[in-house]
Every structure is written in structure tokens, then in C-alpha cells.
Amino acid sequence: MADVIDRAPNAVVSTVVRLGASAVLLGGTLLLAGCGEAPEAKAPEPRPVRTVLATSRAASDAVTLTGQVEAQNEATYGFRIGGRIIERLVNVGDQVKPGQVLARLDPQDEQNALRSAQAALSAANANLSQTRNQYERQRQLLARGFTPRAQYEQAEQAFLNARSQVEDTEARLRMAQDRLGFTELKADSAGVVTQRRAEPGEVVQAGQPVVEVARRDGRDAVFEVPAALLTSLPGDPEVEVALSGDPAVKAAGRVREVAPQADPVTRTFRVRVGLIDPPEGLRLGTTVTGRVVVDSGPVIEIPASALTRFNDKPAVWVVDPKAQTVSLRNVEVLRFSPATVSVAEGLKPSEIVVTAGVQALHPGQKVRLLGTQL
């Protein structure tokens, strides 16, 4: 019995060892079988895309910009002398005529100066009359030999001085009269008041703006034009200007003035278009649209859906027809519209451009063309 008990553990160990070895062999066999049956990786299917064939054409498109109506000439009126305003006779929107009084200064000081000049002239005239009589008497006595020449010359000099004094006081009187007239601010042409810059009771300096008037010698439509558009405009373009709220109210115009320097913020140039016989509806300050036909030269027009960005610039995906792969290329866009984009540089005629699925592509990717639009 003891012998049987002693052999039992050895038998259990042998059995366990045999079972472990069998499991290892079975696992190795399964692993080798699994490695041998692994499927090969397949190449990705070409991505289907829609494309368009790039074609060049001469671009003569109508460009529309928004602007406003302004007076061709605006006058800022100010008094030629300083003083206190006692009356302003016009308000914004008032129609003015040539010679109409716009405002008045307190004339008290100028009236006093005028009376003083008048008194000085009266005194000078009296002195002139007296010296003239003395001169005539001395001239007659000298002719008869009853007075010395020195006394005659003294009377003559006094007469000439008195005459000069009269001329001086006459000039001072005219200046005083002019200054009294300067207390009234008058319009020199017909127009409409667009702004008032001073109120009654204010003390103003000479030349300080008081009233602004838009003269009636013409109206301009003013637009902010990009530099790229300026280069494509013809020499003397005719611009059709229409009221934004009512396109039926319109007038023709010609470019009258182009600002020599761009705006430092918007980088656009201010262009003034002189309106030819504008209707009453095109009032000062109204919003208008200007339409002009420009020749941009040869451009390529593609659908707006083809446009993406690369290196922070506009770009498109171009298909290599032989390799059936795509590459990303930057382009220079001339104009945008809701449906199309006009490309000035970056594309050549007959190149194939992807128009749908541009966001899921990567350079060198194989594609399958669903159809190329001409």
C-alpha cells in the first residue's frame, strides 16, 4: 500500500508535463497556421471626384460699386474779421442765392471805426483847403516878386502834405467801410446749406468756418474703388449711376477725379464720377450704385466650389490626366461671385480642376473622374 502511495505523485507530475507539452505544440501549430493564412493589404480605391475643364476667355464684365452723391464744389464760409455772431439766418437744408446774407457779426466796433475815419477825412479836407489857399496866394505873390521863394516853397510843401493826408484818410475810410461790410457773411453762389459750424453768441476768429454750402454747379457720385479694378478700367469709362432704393432713377456719368493716394485703412482710391443732367431724385447724400463694364483680359472662370486654401492663399486641386492623381496649386483670384470665381493666374487652359470633394483630398491621391464639364 505504501508503495502505491509513493508512485502516485510521480504519475500526476508526468501527466501534467505531458499535457503542458501537448498544449504548447498545439498553440504553436495554430500560430503557424494563422500566420500562413494572413490576407495581403489591398490598395485604396481611387476617390471619385467631379471636375471641370479650365477654359480661357476675354473677360468684359460689369462691375457694380456702392457710393453716395456729393456736391462737385463745396464752400465753407467764414467771416473775414473776428467778432461776436449776433445772427445766423440759415439752417441745414436751406436754399441760398448769390448775395444772400448767411450770418451777421456785432457791427458796433466797425461802425465806430467808420465814424472815426469819416471825421479824420473831414479834418484832412479842411486842412487841405487851408493849405491850398495859402499856396495859391504865395504863388501869385512870387510871380509879382512880393514874397521870397523860401516862403513860397514852404507853402507848397504844406499843400502837398495836406493832399497826401487826405488820400491816406480816404483809404482808411474805405477800409473801415469794408470792415463794416465784412460783418455780414454772404453767399457768392447758389446752393444748399449742408452744415452749420457756429451759433449766435459765439465769438469767432477771422476765417473760422461758420456755414458750409454745397454749390449748385454739379453733383458727383463718389466711390471707393480697389486698386486692381482701377487698372482694368478703360481710359474714359461711362458709368451708369442709379439710386439704390429706386434703380429707375439714374443718370450717366464720367470719371472726373481719381484720388492720387489710397486710403491708409481700406487701401482703396476715392473716385469722383461727374453726373450728367442728374434727376432730382439723386439728392446730396443719397446712396447710389455705379455700374461700369471693364475689360479684365483673358481669365479662367471656374465654379466657386472648386476653391480652397493653401498657404493662406486661394488654391484649387488640379488633376494629372496621365497619373490620375491630384495636386494642390495656388491661384490669383480676380473676382468672386456666388456661383463662379474668375482666376487671373495659376491655371492654364485645358487643365482639369476638381469641383466637388475638395476637402477630402490630399496631394498625390488617386482619383476617378465622374465626368469633366466643359
Number of C-alpha atoms within 10 A of each C-alpha: 5 6 7 8 9 10 10 10 11 10 11 10 11 10 11 11 12 10 11 11 11 12 12 11 11 12 12 12 11 12 11 11 11 10 9 9 8 8 7 6 6 6 6 8 9 13 15 14 19 19 26 20 19 22 17 16 13 11 16 14 11 11 13 14 14 18 23 22 23 21 23 19 14 17 18 18 21 23 23 16 15 17 20 17 22 16 15 20 12 18 14 13 13 12 17 22 14 11 12 17 16 20 24 21 26 18 19 11 11 20 16 13 19 21 14 16 21 19 14 19 21 15 15 21 19 14 18 21 15 14 21 19 13 17 22 15 14 22 19 13 15 16 10 9 10 10 15 11 15 10 14 19 14 13 20 19 14 18 22 15 14 21 18 14 19 21 15 14 21 19 14 19 21 14 15 21 18 13 19 21 17 19 23 21 22 20 21 15 17 17 23 22 22 21 17 17 12 17 16 14 14 12 15 19 14 11 13 17 17 20 25 19 25 25 23 16 12 15 24 25 31 26 21 20 20 14 12 11 15 14 12 14 14 13 8 9 14 16 22 18 30 23 22 18 11 10 11 10 16 21 18 17 22 18 18 14 13 17 13 9 10 16 12 8 6 10 13 19 19 19 20 24 27 25 24 13 12 19 11 8 13 24 15 17 13 15 17 24 21 26 17 16 18 18 15 21 12 16 23 22 22 22 18 15 16 22 22 18 14 12 8 8 12 15 19 24 26 22 24 16 12 6 11 14 19 22 15 19 18 19 19 14 19 16 14 12 9 8 9 15 20 20 22 19 14 13 22 15 12 12 15 24 28 25 22 17 15 18 11 7 17 13 12 14 15 19 21 15 17 11 12 15 12 10
